[in-house]
Amino acid sequence: MNINSNYWEERRRRQSLKRSKKEFDRLSNAISQAYRSFNASTDSAQMDACIYEINALRARRDGVLREIRKLE
């Protein structure tokens, strides 16, 4: 019974790790897009919005990275 329990626990850990890595990649791509929007913008309000978005995405990505490190 313990071996079976360990198997399912490891399987859940690997699945969580895979989901977290996908989320990390998605957030990294979103950050890149936000930087492109910032660089293309000439309006100061739009630039401020891009900065806010970049900071929010980076904070979320950092949280996901902490989760990945915990799972590895």
PQR file of N, CA, C, O and H, with PARSE charges and radii, in Angstrom:
ATOM      1  N   MET A   1       0.821  -1.193   0.000 -0.4000 1.5000
ATOM      2  CA  MET A   1       0.000   0.000   0.000 -0.0000 2.0000
ATOM      3  C   MET A   1       0.865   1.258   0.000  0.5500 1.7000
ATOM      4  O   MET A   1       0.534   2.228  -0.683 -0.5500 1.4000
ATOM      5  N   ASN A   2       1.941   1.262   0.734 -0.4000 1.5000
ATOM      6  CA  ASN A   2       2.828   2.421   0.814 -0.0000 2.0000
ATOM      7  C   ASN A   2       3.510   2.694  -0.520  0.5500 1.7000
ATOM      8  O   ASN A   2       3.676   3.850  -0.907 -0.5500 1.4000
ATOM      9  H   ASN A   2       2.210   0.475   1.288  0.4000 1.0000
ATOM     10  N   ILE A   3       3.907   1.632  -1.226 -0.4000 1.5000
ATOM     11  CA  ILE A   3       4.547   1.791  -2.535 -0.0000 2.0000
ATOM     12  C   ILE A   3       3.576   2.437  -3.512  0.5500 1.7000
ATOM     13  O   ILE A   3       3.953   3.332  -4.269 -0.5500 1.4000
ATOM     14  H   ILE A   3       3.772   0.692  -0.911  0.4000 1.0000
ATOM     15  N   ASN A   4       2.337   1.986  -3.496 -0.4000 1.5000
ATOM     16  CA  ASN A   4       1.313   2.540  -4.364 -0.0000 2.0000
ATOM     17  C   ASN A   4       1.070   4.011  -4.031  0.5500 1.7000
ATOM     18  O   ASN A   4       0.906   4.835  -4.930 -0.5500 1.4000
ATOM     19  H   ASN A   4       2.032   1.259  -2.882  0.4000 1.0000
ATOM     20  N   SER A   5       1.049   4.332  -2.763 -0.4000 1.5000
ATOM     21  CA  SER A   5       0.852   5.718  -2.321 -0.0000 2.0000
ATOM     22  C   SER A   5       2.000   6.603  -2.802  0.5500 1.7000
ATOM     23  O   SER A   5       1.778   7.723  -3.263 -0.5500 1.4000
ATOM     24  H   SER A   5       1.183   3.662  -2.032  0.4000 1.0000
ATOM     25  N   ASN A   6       3.214   6.098  -2.693 -0.4000 1.5000
ATOM     26  CA  ASN A   6       4.383   6.854  -3.154 -0.0000 2.0000
ATOM     27  C   ASN A   6       4.324   7.091  -4.659  0.5500 1.7000
ATOM     28  O   ASN A   6       4.688   8.163  -5.142 -0.5500 1.4000
ATOM     29  H   ASN A   6       3.395   5.189  -2.318  0.4000 1.0000
ATOM     30  N   TYR A   7       3.868   6.096  -5.384 -0.4000 1.5000
ATOM     31  CA  TYR A   7       3.744   6.229  -6.838 -0.0000 2.0000
ATOM     32  C   TYR A   7       2.812   7.373  -7.196  0.5500 1.7000
ATOM     33  O   TYR A   7       3.150   8.219  -8.024 -0.5500 1.4000
ATOM     34  H   TYR A   7       3.572   5.226  -4.991  0.4000 1.0000
ATOM     35  N   TRP A   8       1.624   7.402  -6.566 -0.4000 1.5000
ATOM     36  CA  TRP A   8       0.649   8.438  -6.893 -0.0000 2.0000
ATOM     37  C   TRP A   8       1.107   9.813  -6.422  0.5500 1.7000
ATOM     38  O   TRP A   8       0.829  10.823  -7.069 -0.5500 1.4000
ATOM     39  H   TRP A   8       1.350   6.715  -5.893  0.4000 1.0000
ATOM     40  N   GLU A   9       1.799   9.847  -5.310 -0.4000 1.5000
ATOM     41  CA  GLU A   9       2.334  11.126  -4.829 -0.0000 2.0000
ATOM     42  C   GLU A   9       3.372  11.678  -5.803  0.5500 1.7000
ATOM     43  O   GLU A   9       3.362  12.869  -6.116 -0.5500 1.4000
ATOM     44  H   GLU A   9       2.025   9.027  -4.785  0.4000 1.0000
ATOM     45  N   GLU A  10       4.263  10.816  -6.278 -0.4000 1.5000
ATOM     46  CA  GLU A  10       5.283  11.234  -7.242 -0.0000 2.0000
ATOM     47  C   GLU A  10       4.640  11.650  -8.562  0.5500 1.7000
ATOM     48  O   GLU A  10       5.070  12.615  -9.194 -0.5500 1.4000
ATOM     49  H   GLU A  10       4.271   9.849  -6.024  0.4000 1.0000
ATOM     50  N   ARG A  11       3.632  10.932  -8.962 -0.4000 1.5000
ATOM     51  CA  ARG A  11       2.932  11.277 -10.199 -0.0000 2.0000
ATOM     52  C   ARG A  11       2.276  12.657 -10.091  0.5500 1.7000
ATOM     53  O   ARG A  11       2.369  13.454 -11.024 -0.5500 1.4000
ATOM     54  H   ARG A  11       3.283  10.148  -8.448  0.4000 1.0000
ATOM     55  N   ARG A  12       1.618  12.949  -8.971 -0.4000 1.5000
ATOM     56  CA  ARG A  12       1.014  14.274  -8.753 -0.0000 2.0000
ATOM     57  C   ARG A  12       2.073  15.375  -8.741  0.5500 1.7000
ATOM     58  O   ARG A  12       1.857  16.464  -9.273 -0.5500 1.4000
ATOM     59  H   ARG A  12       1.543  12.301  -8.212  0.4000 1.0000
ATOM     60  N   ARG A  13       3.228  15.076  -8.123 -0.4000 1.5000
ATOM     61  CA  ARG A  13       4.312  16.054  -8.087 -0.0000 2.0000
ATOM     62  C   ARG A  13       4.811  16.370  -9.494  0.5500 1.7000
ATOM     63  O   ARG A  13       5.018  17.533  -9.839 -0.5500 1.4000
ATOM     64  H   ARG A  13       3.403  14.192  -7.691  0.4000 1.0000
ATOM     65  N   ARG A  14       5.003  15.322 -10.310 -0.4000 1.5000
ATOM     66  CA  ARG A  14       5.460  15.528 -11.686 -0.0000 2.0000
ATOM     67  C   ARG A  14       4.437  16.304 -12.514  0.5500 1.7000
ATOM     68  O   ARG A  14       4.806  17.157 -13.320 -0.5500 1.4000
ATOM     69  H   ARG A  14       4.834  14.377 -10.030  0.4000 1.0000
ATOM     70  N   GLN A  15       3.159  16.009 -12.315 -0.4000 1.5000
ATOM     71  CA  GLN A  15       2.112  16.732 -13.034 -0.0000 2.0000
ATOM     72  C   GLN A  15       2.076  18.202 -12.621  0.5500 1.7000
ATOM     73  O   GLN A  15       1.917  19.087 -13.462 -0.5500 1.4000
ATOM     74  H   GLN A  15       2.859  15.316 -11.660  0.4000 1.0000
ATOM     75  N   SER A  16       2.225  18.451 -11.332 -0.4000 1.5000
ATOM     76  CA  SER A  16       2.253  19.836 -10.845 -0.0000 2.0000
ATOM     77  C   SER A  16       3.455  20.581 -11.401  0.5500 1.7000
ATOM     78  O   SER A  16       3.356  21.748 -11.781 -0.5500 1.4000
ATOM     79  H   SER A  16       2.355  17.732 -10.650  0.4000 1.0000
ATOM     80  N   LEU A  17       4.584  19.901 -11.442 -0.4000 1.5000
ATOM     81  CA  LEU A  17       5.803  20.501 -11.984 -0.0000 2.0000
ATOM     82  C   LEU A  17       5.622  20.840 -13.461  0.5500 1.7000
ATOM     83  O   LEU A  17       6.017  21.916 -13.910 -0.5500 1.4000
ATOM     84  H   LEU A  17       4.665  18.953 -11.133  0.4000 1.0000
ATOM     85  N   LYS A  18       5.033  19.930 -14.202 -0.4000 1.5000
ATOM     86  CA  LYS A  18       4.794  20.162 -15.632 -0.0000 2.0000
ATOM     87  C   LYS A  18       3.866  21.355 -15.840  0.5500 1.7000
ATOM     88  O   LYS A  18       4.131  22.203 -16.692 -0.5500 1.4000
ATOM     89  H   LYS A  18       4.712  19.056 -13.838  0.4000 1.0000
ATOM     90  N   ARG A  19       2.772  21.428 -15.061 -0.4000 1.5000
ATOM     91  CA  ARG A  19       1.847  22.564 -15.169 -0.0000 2.0000
ATOM     92  C   ARG A  19       2.536  23.877 -14.808  0.5500 1.7000
ATOM     93  O   ARG A  19       2.326  24.898 -15.463 -0.5500 1.4000
ATOM     94  H   ARG A  19       2.557  20.739 -14.369  0.4000 1.0000
ATOM     95  N   SER A  20       3.355  23.844 -13.767 -0.4000 1.5000
ATOM     96  CA  SER A  20       4.056  25.055 -13.337 -0.0000 2.0000
ATOM     97  C   SER A  20       5.042  25.529 -14.404  0.5500 1.7000
ATOM     98  O   SER A  20       5.167  26.730 -14.648 -0.5500 1.4000
ATOM     99  H   SER A  20       3.526  23.015 -13.234  0.4000 1.0000
ATOM    100  N   LYS A  21       5.736  24.594 -15.033 -0.4000 1.5000
ATOM    101  CA  LYS A  21       6.685  24.980 -16.085 -0.0000 2.0000
ATOM    102  C   LYS A  21       5.955  25.566 -17.291  0.5500 1.7000
ATOM    103  O   LYS A  21       6.450  26.503 -17.918 -0.5500 1.4000
ATOM    104  H   LYS A  21       5.634  23.619 -14.835  0.4000 1.0000
ATOM    105  N   LYS A  22       4.782  25.022 -17.622 -0.4000 1.5000
ATOM    106  CA  LYS A  22       3.982  25.591 -18.716 -0.0000 2.0000
ATOM    107  C   LYS A  22       3.532  27.006 -18.375  0.5500 1.7000
ATOM    108  O   LYS A  22       3.566  27.900 -19.221 -0.5500 1.4000
ATOM    109  H   LYS A  22       4.380  24.261 -17.113  0.4000 1.0000
ATOM    110  N   GLU A  23       3.112  27.197 -17.141 -0.4000 1.5000
ATOM    111  CA  GLU A  23       2.675  28.518 -16.693 -0.0000 2.0000
ATOM    112  C   GLU A  23       3.847  29.503 -16.709  0.5500 1.7000
ATOM    113  O   GLU A  23       3.685  30.660 -17.095 -0.5500 1.4000
ATOM    114  H   GLU A  23       3.084  26.470 -16.454  0.4000 1.0000
ATOM    115  N   PHE A  24       5.020  29.042 -16.290 -0.4000 1.5000
ATOM    116  CA  PHE A  24       6.216  29.887 -16.320 -0.0000 2.0000
ATOM    117  C   PHE A  24       6.509  30.338 -17.744  0.5500 1.7000
ATOM    118  O   PHE A  24       6.790  31.513 -17.977 -0.5500 1.4000
ATOM    119  H   PHE A  24       5.152  28.102 -15.976  0.4000 1.0000
ATOM    120  N   ASP A  25       6.444  29.417 -18.694 -0.4000 1.5000
ATOM    121  CA  ASP A  25       6.694  29.757 -20.100 -0.0000 2.0000
ATOM    122  C   ASP A  25       5.641  30.739 -20.621  0.5500 1.7000
ATOM    123  O   ASP A  25       5.966  31.683 -21.341 -0.5500 1.4000
ATOM    124  H   ASP A  25       6.215  28.463 -18.505  0.4000 1.0000
ATOM    125  N   ARG A  26       4.375  30.506 -20.250 -0.4000 1.5000
ATOM    126  CA  ARG A  26       3.301  31.396 -20.694 -0.0000 2.0000
ATOM    127  C   ARG A  26       3.515  32.812 -20.139  0.5500 1.7000
ATOM    128  O   ARG A  26       3.339  33.797 -20.856 -0.5500 1.4000
ATOM    129  H   ARG A  26       4.111  29.739 -19.665  0.4000 1.0000
ATOM    130  N   LEU A  27       3.888  32.903 -18.882 -0.4000 1.5000
ATOM    131  CA  LEU A  27       4.123  34.216 -18.276 -0.0000 2.0000
ATOM    132  C   LEU A  27       5.349  34.895 -18.889  0.5500 1.7000
ATOM    133  O   LEU A  27       5.350  36.109 -19.091 -0.5500 1.4000
ATOM    134  H   LEU A  27       4.031  32.103 -18.299  0.4000 1.0000
ATOM    135  N   SER A  28       6.384  34.121 -19.183 -0.4000 1.5000
ATOM    136  CA  SER A  28       7.572  34.694 -19.824 -0.0000 2.0000
ATOM    137  C   SER A  28       7.226  35.272 -21.196  0.5500 1.7000
ATOM    138  O   SER A  28       7.701  36.346 -21.565 -0.5500 1.4000
ATOM    139  H   SER A  28       6.384  33.135 -19.019  0.4000 1.0000
ATOM    140  N   ASN A  29       6.400  34.554 -21.939 -0.4000 1.5000
ATOM    141  CA  ASN A  29       5.960  35.057 -23.247 -0.0000 2.0000
ATOM    142  C   ASN A  29       5.113  36.323 -23.093  0.5500 1.7000
ATOM    143  O   ASN A  29       5.240  37.260 -23.881 -0.5500 1.4000
ATOM    144  H   ASN A  29       6.014  33.682 -21.639  0.4000 1.0000
ATOM    145  N   ALA A  30       4.261  36.344 -22.090 -0.4000 1.5000
ATOM    146  CA  ALA A  30       3.426  37.522 -21.851 -0.0000 2.0000
ATOM    147  C   ALA A  30       4.289  38.726 -21.468  0.5500 1.7000
ATOM    148  O   ALA A  30       3.991  39.852 -21.866 -0.5500 1.4000
ATOM    149  H   ALA A  30       4.158  35.583 -21.450  0.4000 1.0000
ATOM    150  N   ILE A  31       5.338  38.498 -20.711 -0.4000 1.5000
ATOM    151  CA  ILE A  31       6.259  39.582 -20.345 -0.0000 2.0000
ATOM    152  C   ILE A  31       6.949  40.124 -21.594  0.5500 1.7000
ATOM    153  O   ILE A  31       7.078  41.337 -21.761 -0.5500 1.4000
ATOM    154  H   ILE A  31       5.580  37.583 -20.388  0.4000 1.0000
ATOM    155  N   SER A  32       7.384  39.235 -22.458 -0.4000 1.5000
ATOM    156  CA  SER A  32       8.028  39.662 -23.709 -0.0000 2.0000
ATOM    157  C   SER A  32       7.075  40.508 -24.542  0.5500 1.7000
ATOM    158  O   SER A  32       7.471  41.526 -25.109 -0.5500 1.4000
ATOM    159  H   SER A  32       7.280  38.249 -22.322  0.4000 1.0000
ATOM    160  N   GLN A  33       5.823  40.083 -24.614 -0.4000 1.5000
ATOM    161  CA  GLN A  33       4.818  40.845 -25.362 -0.0000 2.0000
ATOM    162  C   GLN A  33       4.581  42.213 -24.723  0.5500 1.7000
ATOM    163  O   GLN A  33       4.428  43.209 -25.429 -0.5500 1.4000
ATOM    164  H   GLN A  33       5.501  39.256 -24.153  0.4000 1.0000
ATOM    165  N   ALA A  34       4.549  42.264 -23.407 -0.4000 1.5000
ATOM    166  CA  ALA A  34       4.346  43.538 -22.720 -0.0000 2.0000
ATOM    167  C   ALA A  34       5.523  44.483 -22.972  0.5500 1.7000
ATOM    168  O   ALA A  34       5.331  45.688 -23.136 -0.5500 1.4000
ATOM    169  H   ALA A  34       4.673  41.454 -22.833  0.4000 1.0000
ATOM    170  N   TYR A  35       6.736  43.938 -23.001 -0.4000 1.5000
ATOM    171  CA  TYR A  35       7.904  44.765 -23.328 -0.0000 2.0000
ATOM    172  C   TYR A  35       7.821  45.289 -24.761  0.5500 1.7000
ATOM    173  O   TYR A  35       8.169  46.440 -25.025 -0.5500 1.4000
ATOM    174  H   TYR A  35       6.893  42.959 -22.867  0.4000 1.0000
ATOM    175  N   ARG A  36       7.359  44.443 -25.684 -0.4000 1.5000
ATOM    176  CA  ARG A  36       7.210  44.901 -27.071 -0.0000 2.0000
ATOM    177  C   ARG A  36       6.177  46.031 -27.155  0.5500 1.7000
ATOM    178  O   ARG A  36       6.374  47.011 -27.874 -0.5500 1.4000
ATOM    179  H   ARG A  36       7.076  43.509 -25.469  0.4000 1.0000
ATOM    180  N   SER A  37       5.085  45.883 -26.419 -0.4000 1.5000
ATOM    181  CA  SER A  37       4.060  46.929 -26.396 -0.0000 2.0000
ATOM    182  C   SER A  37       4.625  48.218 -25.810  0.5500 1.7000
ATOM    183  O   SER A  37       4.357  49.309 -26.313 -0.5500 1.4000
ATOM    184  H   SER A  37       4.926  45.087 -25.835  0.4000 1.0000
ATOM    185  N   PHE A  38       5.404  48.082 -24.749 -0.4000 1.5000
ATOM    186  CA  PHE A  38       6.018  49.256 -24.128 -0.0000 2.0000
ATOM    187  C   PHE A  38       6.944  49.961 -25.117  0.5500 1.7000
ATOM    188  O   PHE A  38       6.901  51.183 -25.259 -0.5500 1.4000
ATOM    189  H   PHE A  38       5.622  47.196 -24.341  0.4000 1.0000
ATOM    190  N   ASN A  39       7.777  49.183 -25.794 -0.4000 1.5000
ATOM    191  CA  ASN A  39       8.738  49.771 -26.732 -0.0000 2.0000
ATOM    192  C   ASN A  39       8.060  50.418 -27.928  0.5500 1.7000
ATOM    193  O   ASN A  39       8.605  51.351 -28.517 -0.5500 1.4000
ATOM    194  H   ASN A  39       7.812  48.190 -25.679  0.4000 1.0000
ATOM    195  N   ALA A  40       6.889  49.939 -28.289 -0.4000 1.5000
ATOM    196  CA  ALA A  40       6.173  50.486 -29.443 -0.0000 2.0000
ATOM    197  C   ALA A  40       5.285  51.671 -29.075  0.5500 1.7000
ATOM    198  O   ALA A  40       4.783  52.375 -29.951 -0.5500 1.4000
ATOM    199  H   ALA A  40       6.447  49.181 -27.810  0.4000 1.0000
ATOM    200  N   SER A  41       5.098  51.884 -27.790 -0.4000 1.5000
ATOM    201  CA  SER A  41       4.163  52.920 -27.336 -0.0000 2.0000
ATOM    202  C   SER A  41       4.813  54.296 -27.326  0.5500 1.7000
ATOM    203  O   SER A  41       6.002  54.441 -27.043 -0.5500 1.4000
ATOM    204  H   SER A  41       5.506  51.312 -27.079  0.4000 1.0000
ATOM    205  N   THR A  42       3.999  55.309 -27.645 -0.4000 1.5000
ATOM    206  CA  THR A  42       4.450  56.700 -27.552 -0.0000 2.0000
ATOM    207  C   THR A  42       3.623  57.477 -26.538  0.5500 1.7000
ATOM    208  O   THR A  42       4.003  58.576 -26.136 -0.5500 1.4000
ATOM    209  H   THR A  42       3.033  55.192 -27.876  0.4000 1.0000
ATOM    210  N   ASP A  43       2.502  56.916 -26.125 -0.4000 1.5000
ATOM    211  CA  ASP A  43       1.608  57.564 -25.164 -0.0000 2.0000
ATOM    212  C   ASP A  43       2.064  57.232 -23.739  0.5500 1.7000
ATOM    213  O   ASP A  43       2.284  56.066 -23.411 -0.5500 1.4000
ATOM    214  H   ASP A  43       2.192  56.023 -26.451  0.4000 1.0000
ATOM    215  N   SER A  44       2.203  58.249 -22.906 -0.4000 1.5000
ATOM    216  CA  SER A  44       2.719  58.023 -21.547 -0.0000 2.0000
ATOM    217  C   SER A  44       1.761  57.165 -20.710  0.5500 1.7000
ATOM    218  O   SER A  44       2.211  56.362 -19.893 -0.5500 1.4000
ATOM    219  H   SER A  44       2.025  59.196 -23.173  0.4000 1.0000
ATOM    220  N   ALA A  45       0.462  57.322 -20.902 -0.4000 1.5000
ATOM    221  CA  ALA A  45      -0.495  56.502 -20.155 -0.0000 2.0000
ATOM    222  C   ALA A  45      -0.371  55.036 -20.552  0.5500 1.7000
ATOM    223  O   ALA A  45      -0.437  54.146 -19.704 -0.5500 1.4000
ATOM    224  H   ALA A  45       0.096  57.974 -21.567  0.4000 1.0000
ATOM    225  N   GLN A  46      -0.191  54.796 -21.835 -0.4000 1.5000
ATOM    226  CA  GLN A  46      -0.008  53.419 -22.306 -0.0000 2.0000
ATOM    227  C   GLN A  46       1.300  52.846 -21.777  0.5500 1.7000
ATOM    228  O   GLN A  46       1.358  51.669 -21.421 -0.5500 1.4000
ATOM    229  H   GLN A  46      -0.137  55.519 -22.523  0.4000 1.0000
ATOM    230  N   MET A  47       2.333  53.648 -21.720 -0.4000 1.5000
ATOM    231  CA  MET A  47       3.613  53.194 -21.172 -0.0000 2.0000
ATOM    232  C   MET A  47       3.469  52.822 -19.701  0.5500 1.7000
ATOM    233  O   MET A  47       4.002  51.806 -19.256 -0.5500 1.4000
ATOM    234  H   MET A  47       2.286  54.604 -22.009  0.4000 1.0000
ATOM    235  N   ASP A  48       2.748  53.647 -18.949 -0.4000 1.5000
ATOM    236  CA  ASP A  48       2.505  53.352 -17.536 -0.0000 2.0000
ATOM    237  C   ASP A  48       1.754  52.040 -17.381  0.5500 1.7000
ATOM    238  O   ASP A  48       2.072  51.241 -16.499 -0.5500 1.4000
ATOM    239  H   ASP A  48       2.315  54.473 -19.310  0.4000 1.0000
ATOM    240  N   ALA A  49       0.759  51.812 -18.232 -0.4000 1.5000
ATOM    241  CA  ALA A  49      -0.009  50.567 -18.182 -0.0000 2.0000
ATOM    242  C   ALA A  49       0.893  49.373 -18.487  0.5500 1.7000
ATOM    243  O   ALA A  49       0.766  48.325 -17.853 -0.5500 1.4000
ATOM    244  H   ALA A  49       0.501  52.460 -18.948  0.4000 1.0000
ATOM    245  N   CYS A  50       1.786  49.517 -19.435 -0.4000 1.5000
ATOM    246  CA  CYS A  50       2.723  48.437 -19.772 -0.0000 2.0000
ATOM    247  C   CYS A  50       3.657  48.138 -18.602  0.5500 1.7000
ATOM    248  O   CYS A  50       3.938  46.978 -18.301 -0.5500 1.4000
ATOM    249  H   CYS A  50       1.890  50.368 -19.950  0.4000 1.0000
ATOM    250  N   ILE A  51       4.133  49.191 -17.951 -0.4000 1.5000
ATOM    251  CA  ILE A  51       5.019  49.005 -16.800 -0.0000 2.0000
ATOM    252  C   ILE A  51       4.287  48.254 -15.690  0.5500 1.7000
ATOM    253  O   ILE A  51       4.836  47.335 -15.082 -0.5500 1.4000
ATOM    254  H   ILE A  51       3.905  50.133 -18.195  0.4000 1.0000
ATOM    255  N   TYR A  52       3.041  48.659 -15.432 -0.4000 1.5000
ATOM    256  CA  TYR A  52       2.240  47.983 -14.418 -0.0000 2.0000
ATOM    257  C   TYR A  52       2.055  46.509 -14.783  0.5500 1.7000
ATOM    258  O   TYR A  52       2.202  45.634 -13.929 -0.5500 1.4000
ATOM    259  H   TYR A  52       2.595  49.405 -15.926  0.4000 1.0000
ATOM    260  N   GLU A  53       1.737  46.238 -16.036 -0.4000 1.5000
ATOM    261  CA  GLU A  53       1.532  44.868 -16.492 -0.0000 2.0000
ATOM    262  C   GLU A  53       2.816  44.052 -16.378  0.5500 1.7000
ATOM    263  O   GLU A  53       2.784  42.905 -15.930 -0.5500 1.4000
ATOM    264  H   GLU A  53       1.618  46.948 -16.730  0.4000 1.0000
ATOM    265  N   ILE A  54       3.931  44.627 -16.774 -0.4000 1.5000
ATOM    266  CA  ILE A  54       5.216  43.934 -16.693 -0.0000 2.0000
ATOM    267  C   ILE A  54       5.526  43.564 -15.244  0.5500 1.7000
ATOM    268  O   ILE A  54       5.922  42.435 -14.956 -0.5500 1.4000
ATOM    269  H   ILE A  54       3.957  45.558 -17.137  0.4000 1.0000
ATOM    270  N   ASN A  55       5.344  44.518 -14.340 -0.4000 1.5000
ATOM    271  CA  ASN A  55       5.631  44.245 -12.922 -0.0000 2.0000
ATOM    272  C   ASN A  55       4.710  43.163 -12.362  0.5500 1.7000
ATOM    273  O   ASN A  55       5.157  42.305 -11.602 -0.5500 1.4000
ATOM    274  H   ASN A  55       5.023  45.435 -14.574  0.4000 1.0000
ATOM    275  N   ALA A  56       3.427  43.196 -12.729 -0.4000 1.5000
ATOM    276  CA  ALA A  56       2.485  42.187 -12.247 -0.0000 2.0000
ATOM    277  C   ALA A  56       2.847  40.811 -12.798  0.5500 1.7000
ATOM    278  O   ALA A  56       2.831  39.824 -12.062 -0.5500 1.4000
ATOM    279  H   ALA A  56       3.063  43.893 -13.347  0.4000 1.0000
ATOM    280  N   LEU A  57       3.169  40.741 -14.073 -0.4000 1.5000
ATOM    281  CA  LEU A  57       3.536  39.462 -14.686 -0.0000 2.0000
ATOM    282  C   LEU A  57       4.823  38.903 -14.090  0.5500 1.7000
ATOM    283  O   LEU A  57       4.943  37.698 -13.866 -0.5500 1.4000
ATOM    284  H   LEU A  57       3.181  41.542 -14.671  0.4000 1.0000
ATOM    285  N   ARG A  58       5.780  39.787 -13.838 -0.4000 1.5000
ATOM    286  CA  ARG A  58       7.045  39.343 -13.250 -0.0000 2.0000
ATOM    287  C   ARG A  58       6.829  38.795 -11.841  0.5500 1.7000
ATOM    288  O   ARG A  58       7.452  37.807 -11.453 -0.5500 1.4000
ATOM    289  H   ARG A  58       5.682  40.765 -14.020  0.4000 1.0000
ATOM    290  N   ALA A  59       5.945  39.439 -11.076 -0.4000 1.5000
ATOM    291  CA  ALA A  59       5.653  38.958  -9.721 -0.0000 2.0000
ATOM    292  C   ALA A  59       4.998  37.578  -9.781  0.5500 1.7000
ATOM    293  O   ALA A  59       5.337  36.695  -8.993 -0.5500 1.4000
ATOM    294  H   ALA A  59       5.439  40.242 -11.390  0.4000 1.0000
ATOM    295  N   ARG A  60       4.067  37.393 -10.708 -0.4000 1.5000
ATOM    296  CA  ARG A  60       3.422  36.088 -10.861 -0.0000 2.0000
ATOM    297  C   ARG A  60       4.428  35.039 -11.309  0.5500 1.7000
ATOM    298  O   ARG A  60       4.425  33.915 -10.807 -0.5500 1.4000
ATOM    299  H   ARG A  60       3.792  38.111 -11.348  0.4000 1.0000
ATOM    300  N   ARG A  61       5.292  35.407 -12.258 -0.4000 1.5000
ATOM    301  CA  ARG A  61       6.303  34.462 -12.748 -0.0000 2.0000
ATOM    302  C   ARG A  61       7.270  34.081 -11.625  0.5500 1.7000
ATOM    303  O   ARG A  61       7.664  32.919 -11.522 -0.5500 1.4000
ATOM    304  H   ARG A  61       5.294  36.320 -12.666  0.4000 1.0000
ATOM    305  N   ASP A  62       7.655  35.038 -10.789 -0.4000 1.5000
ATOM    306  CA  ASP A  62       8.544  34.740  -9.666 -0.0000 2.0000
ATOM    307  C   ASP A  62       7.895  33.762  -8.686  0.5500 1.7000
ATOM    308  O   ASP A  62       8.566  32.889  -8.135 -0.5500 1.4000
ATOM    309  H   ASP A  62       7.336  35.982 -10.872  0.4000 1.0000
ATOM    310  N   GLY A  63       6.583  33.912  -8.472 -0.4000 1.5000
ATOM    311  CA  GLY A  63       5.871  32.975  -7.608 -0.0000 2.0000
ATOM    312  C   GLY A  63       5.852  31.576  -8.182  0.5500 1.7000
ATOM    313  O   GLY A  63       6.022  30.599  -7.454 -0.5500 1.4000
ATOM    314  H   GLY A  63       6.037  34.620  -8.919  0.4000 1.0000
ATOM    315  N   VAL A  64       5.645  31.476  -9.481 -0.4000 1.5000
ATOM    316  CA  VAL A  64       5.651  30.172 -10.149 -0.0000 2.0000
ATOM    317  C   VAL A  64       7.053  29.572 -10.089  0.5500 1.7000
ATOM    318  O   VAL A  64       7.196  28.363  -9.908 -0.5500 1.4000
ATOM    319  H   VAL A  64       5.506  32.271 -10.072  0.4000 1.0000
ATOM    320  N   LEU A  65       8.075  30.386 -10.234 -0.4000 1.5000
ATOM    321  CA  LEU A  65       9.447  29.888 -10.160 -0.0000 2.0000
ATOM    322  C   LEU A  65       9.743  29.327  -8.767  0.5500 1.7000
ATOM    323  O   LEU A  65      10.402  28.295  -8.644 -0.5500 1.4000
ATOM    324  H   LEU A  65       7.959  31.368 -10.381  0.4000 1.0000
ATOM    325  N   ARG A  66       9.263  29.998  -7.724 -0.4000 1.5000
ATOM    326  CA  ARG A  66       9.446  29.472  -6.373 -0.0000 2.0000
ATOM    327  C   ARG A  66       8.760  28.112  -6.227  0.5500 1.7000
ATOM    328  O   ARG A  66       9.297  27.203  -5.593 -0.5500 1.4000
ATOM    329  H   ARG A  66       8.728  30.837  -7.825  0.4000 1.0000
ATOM    330  N   GLU A  67       7.588  27.982  -6.810 -0.4000 1.5000
ATOM    331  CA  GLU A  67       6.860  26.711  -6.766 -0.0000 2.0000
ATOM    332  C   GLU A  67       7.631  25.620  -7.514  0.5500 1.7000
ATOM    333  O   GLU A  67       7.719  24.489  -7.037 -0.5500 1.4000
ATOM    334  H   GLU A  67       7.152  28.720  -7.325  0.4000 1.0000
ATOM    335  N   ILE A  68       8.180  25.950  -8.665 -0.4000 1.5000
ATOM    336  CA  ILE A  68       8.969  24.977  -9.431 -0.0000 2.0000
ATOM    337  C   ILE A  68      10.166  24.507  -8.628  0.5500 1.7000
ATOM    338  O   ILE A  68      10.452  23.311  -8.571 -0.5500 1.4000
ATOM    339  H   ILE A  68       8.108  26.869  -9.052  0.4000 1.0000
ATOM    340  N   ARG A  69      10.853  25.426  -8.021 -0.4000 1.5000
ATOM    341  CA  ARG A  69      12.038  25.062  -7.233 -0.0000 2.0000
ATOM    342  C   ARG A  69      11.665  24.174  -6.054  0.5500 1.7000
ATOM    343  O   ARG A  69      12.426  23.279  -5.686 -0.5500 1.4000
ATOM    344  H   ARG A  69      10.621  26.398  -8.068  0.4000 1.0000
ATOM    345  N   LYS A  70      10.513  24.412  -5.466 -0.4000 1.5000
ATOM    346  CA  LYS A  70      10.045  23.592  -4.358 -0.0000 2.0000
ATOM    347  C   LYS A  70       9.706  22.172  -4.826  0.5500 1.7000
ATOM    348  O   LYS A  70       9.917  21.207  -4.092 -0.5500 1.4000
ATOM    349  H   LYS A  70       9.895  25.139  -5.765  0.4000 1.0000
ATOM    350  N   LEU A  71       9.186  22.050  -6.035 -0.4000 1.5000
ATOM    351  CA  LEU A  71       8.769  20.749  -6.560 -0.0000 2.0000
ATOM    352  C   LEU A  71       9.935  19.919  -7.108  0.5500 1.7000
ATOM    353  O   LEU A  71       9.849  18.694  -7.179 -0.5500 1.4000
ATOM    354  H   LEU A  71       9.015  22.834  -6.632  0.4000 1.0000
ATOM    355  N   GLU A  72      11.016  20.587  -7.491 -0.4000 1.5000
ATOM    356  CA  GLU A  72      12.143  19.841  -8.082 -0.0000 2.0000
ATOM    357  C   GLU A  72      13.009  19.170  -7.052  0.5500 1.7000
ATOM    358  O   GLU A  72      13.988  18.512  -7.402 -0.5500 1.4000
ATOM    359  H   GLU A  72      11.086  21.583  -7.433  0.4000 1.0000
TER
END
